[in-house]
Amino acid sequence: MAITKTNFVEYTRCDRYVFLEDIRREFLQNPISYQEYKEQEEAMQLQEIRDAMFEGSTGDYQDKTVQENAQLKAMNPYYKRVEIEAGRLASLLFPGDIIYAEKTNDQKCFSFCYKEIPFLCYVDIYNEKGEDVNIIEVKATTSKKYTELTGGYYKSQKYSIFSCENNIHRLKGEIAGYPLTEEMDLKTYETLRKKLLDRYGIGSYIYDLAVQRFILEGQYKEQKKEEELQHIHYYLGVLNADYVYDGLMENGREVYQTDARGNELITFFDMTEITREYQFQVKLDAERLIKNIEEPNIREVPLGVSCGFKKQTQCKYFTPVCGHKIPEKNSSLSYVNNPSGFCMENGKRIKGLELINAGYLHMLDVPEAWITKDNHFIQRECVKTHTLFMQKEKIRKAIETLEYPIYHLDFETFPSPVPRFRGERPYTQSPFEFSLHIERAPGVCDKEKDNIIFLAKTTNDERKELVECLLEHVDVNKGTLLAQNVSFEKGRIKELASIYPEYHDDLMKLYHRGFDLLWIVNNHKELYEKLGFSKKEIDTFNFYDERLSGSFSIKKTLPIFSELTYANLDVKNGTEAIIEYANYNSMTKEELLKTQEALRIYCQQDTWAMVEILNALRKLVS
């Protein structure tokens, strides 16, 4: 069974991974089946979709307890559409013969043996004209990952390190005659460009393409075709973050034509030179991989960036094996907002997984002398004494600023890789449900009578009905829009305001009434500055309990203030809600009715949880 590109990326995470996978050379000698390759690629595709779906989003959307096959079934059709559109646009952009296919085994394949170990990859899009060849790897991420690498001489004016012409982005330093130094100094440009060479950061998908290049060039060299390699170019095809869908449909299917500003749904990045620079590292990784196959490494290895800790790319062995010593609650990683780590006696900084590697597993293991932030002292004291910390006056004053009625609002959204409805972009968080609890006076709110729920009956565009239902039940001229992580709800309202100009003014009035429940529980410096609190008071939590374990997510705050639980619900989290909505069209009438009721109950619980938390806070400070 050959080492595929997906295998390569995973197996070279660390020296121990191959041992944990229990790979043997005789196993590698057997040919890989199409089904096995397809399963590997689909797992990688799901990871890509997750990465983009939750990029920059707020709220508890990702729950790794959800079965991957359910997510894959729900999201894979949208990923396949990305590949199809990429192939269509590539055929328009690159002249000559082109091979792309929805089925992996119909794609162009490359393979070679390196030190008796077979390597293999399929190419998403293969284009050939004469002696020129273009290799295009399609990724379900968005272009902003690369275009937002920006610099400039002044803070107010930033320039991307990429320039786009004819829907192809190229690094400005690789464009002959480009006046780069008029936009930024060369040191800044090189620093930003270097980020593309971080395989565990922005460069992760480029590394995938570089592995593909390693395998392709291996085959060419086996076939004594080295002279042809100079004519091969390597591209990433990604979703264009600037593309706005105009809503055109034909035969019940979206038509992604060029948008009003000249953007295409898919845009391409020339990564030929970057993947060439990666080859030295890829070859070293291949050598290390082969060594670990020949002599499996049983020893523990230091935890680090390759683990993908708390990312969509987290190694599957991290929790059960390599990171099993990390306490589930109040580990040394639970100190909040601590990117710079702790200052040791020698003046050096230690942070993150470095603490775990050094044996500082629990929050109390970190020497008190290393702590420099007031909030970290508060966390430590709460854990040490099993007491809670509370600034009653801050909480009281914040609650007093709330104007009634309070509109406790929560949206459920579907972040499709390809836009489904007019005015949407790739991964727009498209609302299909909301729950609204109206609290008309302090503590005066009934779970059922004061609750309004809108839920889309189909997967068609019902956003206008959602807007009309929302505005029917709120007075945009008074009251408070309350949510936990209110920026998410405000973001959806602002998007809807731009799509429906007839409701723009009312929606924006509601937008400007936004208030975050976490401003009361955690903190919000601007609010408390206006309320006249001292700098020390402003810089510290309003509330902390050791049960939070460094997180203010609703799943952590709710059990402290309420006996409500999601455990007994049929839909338990936002990811499950996405899956159920995506599967509407495959359900029987009875299944659909049952699913929709489960979605209503789940969304209602989200807003009722906020009502209970706010009421509990009132009682604590009364």
C-alpha positions in Angstrom: 0.0 0.0 0.0 1.6 3.2 -1.2 2.3 6.3 1.0 -0.3 8.8 -0.3 -0.1 12.5 0.0 -2.5 12.4 2.9 -0.5 9.7 4.6 2.7 11.6 4.1 1.3 14.8 5.8 0.0 12.8 8.8 2.9 10.3 9.2 5.5 13.1 9.2 3.8 15.0 12.1 6.4 13.6 14.5 8.7 10.6 14.8 6.2 8.6 16.9 3.3 8.8 14.5 4.4 5.9 12.3 4.7 3.6 15.4 1.2 4.6 16.6 -0.1 3.7 13.1 1.8 0.4 13.2 2.9 0.6 9.6 5.1 -2.1 8.2 7.1 -2.3 5.0 5.3 -5.5 3.8 2.0 -3.7 4.3 3.3 -0.9 2.1 4.2 -3.3 -0.8 0.5 -4.1 -1.4 -1.3 -1.8 -3.8 -3.7 0.8 -2.4 -7.3 0.3 -3.4 -9.4 3.2 -4.8 -11.8 2.9 -1.8 -8.9 3.3 0.7 -7.5 6.3 -1.1 -11.0 7.9 -1.4 -11.5 7.5 2.4 -8.2 9.2 3.1 -9.0 12.1 0.8 -12.5 12.6 2.1 -11.2 12.8 5.7 -8.7 15.5 4.5 -11.5 17.3 2.7 -13.7 17.3 5.8 -10.8 18.8 7.8 -10.4 21.5 5.2 -14.1 22.4 5.3 -14.0 22.5 9.1 -11.0 24.7 9.1 -12.7 27.2 6.9 -16.2 26.8 8.4 -15.1 27.8 11.9 -12.3 30.3 10.9 -13.0 33.5 12.7 -16.4 32.3 13.9 -17.6 32.7 17.4 -19.6 30.3 19.5 -19.3 26.6 20.2 -19.8 25.2 16.8 -17.2 22.4 16.7 -17.8 19.3 18.7 -15.4 16.5 18.0 -17.7 14.0 19.6 -20.0 14.3 16.6 -19.4 11.3 14.3 -17.2 12.3 11.3 -19.2 10.3 8.8 -22.3 12.4 9.6 -20.5 15.6 9.0 -18.9 14.2 5.9 -22.2 13.1 4.5 -23.7 16.6 5.1 -20.8 18.6 3.8 -19.2 16.5 1.1 -21.6 17.6 -1.7 -20.6 21.2 -1.2 -16.9 20.3 -1.3 -17.5 18.4 -4.5 -19.1 21.5 -6.0 -16.0 23.4 -5.1 -13.9 20.9 -7.1 -16.3 21.0 -10.1 -16.3 24.9 -10.2 -12.5 24.9 -9.9 -12.2 22.6 -12.8 -14.7 24.6 -14.9 -12.8 27.9 -14.3 -9.4 26.3 -14.7 -10.5 25.1 -18.2 -11.4 28.6 -19.1 -8.2 30.1 -17.7 -5.6 27.6 -18.8 -5.5 26.6 -22.5 -4.8 23.1 -23.7 -6.0 19.7 -22.5 -7.3 19.5 -18.9 -8.2 16.5 -16.7 -10.4 17.0 -13.7 -13.1 14.7 -12.4 -15.5 14.4 -9.5 -14.3 10.8 -8.9 -10.8 10.6 -7.6 -9.9 7.5 -9.6 -10.6 9.4 -12.9 -7.9 12.0 -12.0 -4.3 12.1 -13.2 -2.2 9.9 -11.0 1.6 10.0 -10.2 3.7 7.5 -8.3 7.3 6.5 -7.7 9.4 4.4 -5.4 11.8 6.2 -3.0 14.2 3.8 -1.3 11.9 0.9 -2.0 8.9 2.7 -0.5 6.1 3.5 -3.0 4.5 7.0 -3.0 1.4 8.0 -4.8 -0.9 11.0 -5.4 -3.9 12.0 -7.6 -4.0 15.5 -9.0 -7.2 17.5 -8.7 -6.7 19.4 -11.9 -4.0 18.5 -14.6 -3.6 20.9 -17.5 -1.2 20.3 -20.4 -0.4 22.4 -23.5 2.6 21.5 -25.4 5.5 21.1 -23.0 3.8 23.3 -20.4 2.0 21.5 -17.5 -0.1 23.1 -14.7 -0.8 21.2 -11.5 -3.7 22.6 -9.5 -4.6 21.4 -6.0 -8.1 22.5 -5.0 -8.7 23.5 -1.4 -12.0 24.4 0.3 -10.4 27.3 2.2 -10.8 30.9 1.2 -8.4 33.3 -0.5 -8.2 35.7 2.5 -5.8 33.3 4.2 -3.2 34.5 1.7 -4.4 37.9 0.5 -4.5 39.2 4.1 -0.8 38.8 4.5 -0.4 42.6 4.3 2.3 45.2 5.1 3.0 48.8 4.4 4.9 51.9 5.5 1.9 53.3 7.3 -0.7 51.6 9.6 -3.5 53.2 7.6 -2.4 51.8 4.3 -1.7 48.1 3.9 -0.9 46.1 0.8 -1.1 42.3 0.1 2.1 40.5 -0.8 0.1 39.0 -3.7 -1.1 40.7 -6.9 -4.0 39.4 -8.9 -4.3 39.5 -12.6 -6.7 37.5 -14.7 -7.8 35.6 -11.6 -4.3 34.4 -10.8 -2.5 35.6 -7.7 1.2 35.9 -7.8 3.7 37.0 -5.2 4.7 40.5 -5.9 8.4 39.7 -5.4 8.2 37.2 -8.3 6.6 39.7 -10.8 9.2 41.3 -13.0 9.3 45.1 -12.6 6.7 45.2 -9.8 7.3 48.4 -7.7 7.2 46.4 -4.4 9.3 48.9 -2.4 6.7 51.6 -3.1 4.3 49.6 -0.9 6.5 48.0 1.8 10.1 47.5 2.6 11.7 44.2 1.5 12.3 43.0 5.1 8.5 43.2 5.8 7.7 41.4 2.5 10.2 38.6 3.2 8.9 38.2 6.8 5.3 37.9 5.5 6.4 35.6 2.6 8.2 33.3 5.1 4.8 32.5 6.7 3.9 30.6 3.6 6.7 28.1 4.5 5.2 27.2 7.9 3.6 23.8 7.2 1.7 24.0 10.5 0.4 27.5 9.9 -0.7 29.4 6.8 1.5 27.2 4.7 -0.3 23.9 5.5 -2.1 23.6 2.1 1.0 24.7 0.2 2.9 21.9 2.0 0.3 19.5 0.6 1.0 20.8 -2.9 4.7 20.5 -2.2 4.4 16.9 -1.3 2.4 16.4 -4.5 5.3 18.0 -6.4 7.8 15.7 -4.6 5.9 12.7 -5.9 5.3 14.0 -9.4 9.0 15.0 -9.8 10.0 11.5 -8.4 8.1 9.9 -11.2 9.6 12.2 -13.9 13.1 11.4 -12.6 12.3 7.7 -12.6 11.3 8.0 -16.2 14.4 10.1 -17.1 12.4 13.2 -17.9 14.2 15.7 -15.6 14.5 18.3 -18.4 10.6 18.6 -18.5 10.4 19.6 -14.9 11.2 23.2 -15.6 7.9 23.5 -17.6 5.7 22.5 -14.7 3.8 25.1 -12.6 2.0 24.5 -9.3 -1.2 26.3 -8.2 -3.7 26.3 -5.4 -7.3 26.8 -6.4 -9.3 28.2 -3.5 -12.7 29.9 -2.9 -12.6 33.6 -3.5 -13.5 35.4 -0.3 -14.6 38.5 -2.3 -17.0 36.7 -4.5 -20.7 37.6 -4.0 -23.3 35.3 -5.5 -26.1 37.0 -7.5 -28.7 34.3 -6.9 -28.8 33.1 -10.6 -30.3 29.5 -10.8 -30.8 27.2 -13.7 -32.7 23.9 -13.4 -32.7 24.2 -9.7 -28.9 24.6 -9.5 -26.8 27.7 -8.7 -24.9 29.3 -11.6 -21.7 30.9 -10.4 -21.1 33.5 -13.1 -18.6 36.4 -12.7 -19.9 38.7 -10.0 -20.7 42.4 -10.4 -17.1 43.3 -9.4 -15.4 40.9 -11.7 -14.7 38.2 -9.2 -14.9 34.5 -9.9 -16.0 31.9 -7.3 -12.6 30.2 -7.5 -9.3 32.0 -7.7 -5.8 30.6 -8.2 -2.5 31.2 -6.5 0.8 30.5 -8.2 2.9 28.5 -5.7 5.5 27.2 -8.1 8.5 28.9 -6.4 7.2 28.4 -2.8 6.7 24.6 -3.5 10.3 24.5 -4.9 11.6 26.0 -1.7 9.7 23.4 0.3 11.3 20.5 -1.5 14.4 20.4 0.8 12.1 20.1 3.8 9.8 17.5 2.1 12.7 15.3 1.2 14.0 15.5 4.8 10.5 14.5 6.0 10.4 11.6 3.5 13.8 10.4 4.8 12.5 10.6 8.4 9.3 8.8 7.5 11.2 5.9 5.9 13.5 5.7 8.9 10.5 5.5 11.2 8.9 2.8 9.0 12.1 0.7 9.2 12.7 1.4 12.9 9.5 2.4 14.6 10.0 5.0 17.4 8.2 3.9 20.5 9.5 6.8 22.6 7.5 9.8 23.6 8.3 13.0 21.6 7.9 16.6 22.8 4.5 18.0 22.2 4.5 21.0 19.8 2.9 22.8 16.8 2.8 19.5 14.9 0.1 18.2 17.4 -2.4 20.8 16.1 -3.6 21.3 19.7 -7.1 22.8 19.8 -7.2 23.2 16.0 -9.3 21.4 13.4 -6.0 19.7 12.5 -5.4 18.3 15.9 -3.6 14.9 15.7 -6.0 12.0 16.4 -3.5 10.5 18.9 -3.1 13.7 21.0 -6.0 13.2 23.5 -5.8 9.4 23.9 -2.1 9.0 23.8 0.4 11.8 23.7 -1.5 14.4 25.7 -3.3 12.0 28.1 -1.4 13.4 31.1 -2.9 16.9 30.6 -5.6 17.3 33.2 -9.1 17.6 31.8 -9.8 20.6 34.1 -7.6 23.4 35.2 -4.4 22.4 33.4 -1.5 24.8 33.0 -3.0 25.5 29.6 -6.1 27.0 31.2 -4.7 30.3 32.0 -6.7 32.7 29.8 -5.3 35.2 27.2 -1.7 34.0 27.7 0.0 34.0 24.3 3.3 35.2 25.8 3.4 32.6 28.6 5.1 32.9 31.9 8.4 34.6 32.9 10.8 32.2 34.5 13.5 33.2 37.0 16.1 33.4 34.3 13.9 35.9 32.4 13.0 33.4 29.6 9.4 32.8 28.6 7.7 29.4 28.8 4.2 28.8 27.3 1.6 26.4 26.0 2.8 22.9 25.4 6.3 23.8 26.6 4.8 23.8 30.1 3.5 20.3 29.6 6.8 19.0 28.2 8.5 20.5 31.3 6.2 18.7 33.6 4.0 21.7 34.6 0.7 19.9 34.0 -1.8 21.5 36.4 -2.6 25.2 36.9 -1.1 25.0 40.4 2.1 23.4 39.1 3.2 26.7 37.5 5.3 28.6 40.1 3.5 31.6 41.5 6.7 33.7 41.0 6.3 33.2 37.2 2.8 34.8 37.2 2.6 38.5 36.2 -1.1 39.0 35.3 -3.8 39.8 37.9 -6.3 37.5 36.1 -3.9 34.6 36.4 -3.5 35.2 40.1 -7.3 35.2 40.3 -7.6 31.9 38.5 -4.9 30.4 40.6 -6.5 31.5 43.9 -9.9 30.2 42.8 -8.5 26.8 42.0 -6.3 26.7 45.2 -9.0 27.7 47.6 -12.1 26.3 45.8 -13.7 29.7 46.1 -15.2 32.0 43.4 -14.1 35.5 42.5 -16.7 38.2 41.9 -16.7 42.0 41.4 -20.3 42.6 42.5 -20.3 46.3 41.8 -19.1 45.9 38.2 -21.7 43.2 37.6 -24.5 45.3 39.2 -23.6 48.4 37.3 -23.4 46.5 34.0 -26.9 44.9 34.5 -28.3 48.4 35.4 -27.2 49.6 31.9 -29.5 47.1 30.2 -32.6 48.7 28.6 -35.8 46.7 28.6 -37.2 44.7 27.0 -34.2 42.5 26.6 -34.2 40.4 23.4 -32.2 37.3 24.1 -31.3 36.2 20.5 -29.5 33.2 19.0 -29.1 32.3 15.3 -28.4 28.8 13.9 -26.6 29.1 10.6 -25.3 27.0 7.8 -21.8 28.0 6.5 -21.8 26.5 3.1 -18.4 26.5 1.2 -20.2 27.6 -1.9 -22.8 30.4 -1.5 -26.4 29.2 -1.8 -28.4 32.4 -1.8 -28.2 35.9 -3.3 -25.8 38.2 -1.6 -23.8 35.4 0.1 -20.1 34.7 -0.1 -18.2 31.4 0.5 -18.8 30.3 4.0 -21.4 33.0 4.8 -23.0 32.0 8.0 -26.5 31.8 6.5 -29.3 31.9 9.2 -31.9 29.2 9.0 -33.3 29.5 12.5 -33.5 31.9 15.4 -34.8 31.7 19.0 -35.9 34.9 20.7 -36.7 35.2 24.4 -38.2 38.6 25.4 -37.6 39.6 28.9 -39.9 42.6 29.5 -38.7 43.5 33.0 -35.9 42.1 35.3 -36.6 38.4 35.6 -39.9 38.6 33.9 -39.7 36.0 31.1 -41.6 32.8 30.5 -39.7 30.0 28.7 -42.7 29.2 26.5 -44.9 32.2 26.3 -42.2 34.7 25.8 -40.3 32.7 23.2 -40.5 33.1 19.4 -38.8 30.6 17.1 -38.3 30.8 13.4 -37.1 27.7 11.6 -36.8 27.3 7.9 -39.1 24.6 6.6 -36.9 23.8 3.6 -33.3 24.3 2.5 -34.5 27.0 0.1 -34.0 30.7 0.7 -36.2 31.6 3.6 -34.0 34.5 4.9 -36.6 37.2 4.1 -39.3 35.4 6.1 -36.7 35.1 8.9 -36.0 38.8 8.9 -39.7 39.7 8.8 -40.5 37.4 11.7 -37.6 38.9 13.8 -38.7 42.5 13.1 -42.3 41.6 13.8 -41.4 40.7 17.4 -38.8 43.3 18.4 -39.1 47.1 18.8 -36.0 48.4 17.2 -36.3 51.7 18.9 -35.9 50.5 22.4 -34.5 47.6 24.4 -31.3 45.5 24.3 -30.2 42.8 21.9 -28.4 40.3 24.2 -26.4 37.3 23.1 -23.4 35.4 24.3 -20.7 36.4 21.8 -23.0 39.0 20.4 -20.6 39.8 17.6 -21.8 36.7 15.8 -25.5 37.7 16.0 -24.6 41.3 15.0 -22.6 40.0 12.1 -25.6 38.1 10.7 -27.9 41.1 11.2 -25.5 43.3 9.3 -25.3 40.9 6.4 -29.1 40.6 6.2 -29.3 44.4 6.3 -27.1 44.6 3.2 -29.1 41.9 1.4 -32.6 43.4 2.1 -32.3 47.2 1.7 -36.0 47.6 2.6 -35.2 46.4 6.1 -31.8 47.9 6.3 -32.6 50.8 8.7 -34.6 48.7 11.2 -32.0 45.9 11.2 -29.2 48.3 11.8 -31.1 49.9 14.7 -31.3 46.4 16.2 -27.6 45.9 15.4 -26.6 49.0 17.4 -28.5 47.7 20.5 -26.2 44.7 20.8 -24.9 43.8 24.2 -22.8 40.7 25.1 -23.7 38.6 28.1 -19.9 37.9 28.5 -19.4 41.7 29.2 -21.1 41.0 32.5 -19.6 37.6 33.2 -16.1 38.2 31.9 -15.2 41.8 31.2 -15.4 44.6 28.6 -12.9 47.4 29.2 -14.7 50.1 27.2 -18.0 49.6 29.1 -16.4 49.7 32.5 -14.3 52.7 31.6 -17.5 54.6 30.9 -18.9 53.4 34.2 -16.0 54.9 36.0 -14.2 51.9 37.4 -10.4 52.0 38.2 -7.8 50.6 35.9 -7.2 47.6 38.1 -11.0 46.8 38.3 -11.3 47.3 34.5 -8.4 44.9 33.8 -9.7 42.0 35.7 -12.6 39.5 35.4 -16.0 40.3 36.8 -16.5 36.6 37.7 -14.4 33.5 37.9 -15.1 30.0 39.2 -12.7 27.1 39.0 -15.3 25.1 37.1 -14.8 27.4 34.1 -11.3 25.9 33.6 -10.2 28.9 31.6 -13.2 29.1 29.3 -16.2 31.4 29.2 -18.1 29.4 26.6 -21.8 28.9 27.3 -21.2 25.2 27.8 -18.9 26.1 30.7 -20.8 29.1 32.2 -24.3 27.5 32.1 -23.7 24.7 34.6 -22.4 27.3 37.1 -25.6 29.4 37.0 -28.2 26.8 36.0 -29.2 23.2 36.1 -30.1 23.2 32.4 -28.3 20.6 30.4 -27.9 19.8 26.7 -27.1 16.1 27.4 -30.7 15.0 27.1 -31.4 16.8 23.8 -31.6 15.1 20.4 -29.6 18.0 18.9 -26.9 19.0 21.4 -24.7 21.6 19.7 -24.3 23.8 16.6 -22.5 21.2 14.6 -25.3 18.7 15.0 -27.8 21.5 14.0 -25.8 22.1 10.8 -25.9 18.4 9.9 -29.6 18.0 10.6 -30.5 21.1 8.4 -28.2 19.9 5.6 -30.0 16.5 5.6 -33.5 17.9 5.3 -34.0 16.7 1.7 -33.0 13.1 2.5 -35.6 12.7 5.3 -39.1 11.3 5.2 -41.9 13.6 6.2 -42.0 12.0 9.7 -38.3 12.3 10.1 -38.3 15.9 9.0 -41.0 16.9 11.5 -39.1 15.1 14.3 -35.8 16.8 13.3 -37.4 20.2 13.1 -38.8 19.9 16.6 -35.4 18.8 17.9 -33.9 21.9 16.3 -36.5 24.2 17.9 -35.9 22.7 21.3 -32.1 23.1 20.9 -32.2 26.7 19.8 -34.8 27.6 22.4 -32.4 26.2 25.0 -29.6 28.5 23.9 -31.6 31.6 24.5 -33.3 30.3 27.7 -29.8 29.6 29.0 -29.0 33.3 28.7 -32.1 34.2 30.5 -31.2 31.9 33.4 -27.6 33.1 33.5 -28.6 36.7 33.6 -31.2 36.1 36.3 -28.6 34.1 38.4 -26.2 37.0 38.1 -28.8 39.4 39.3 -29.4 37.3 42.4 -25.7 37.0 43.1 -25.2 40.7 43.3 -28.6 41.7 44.9 
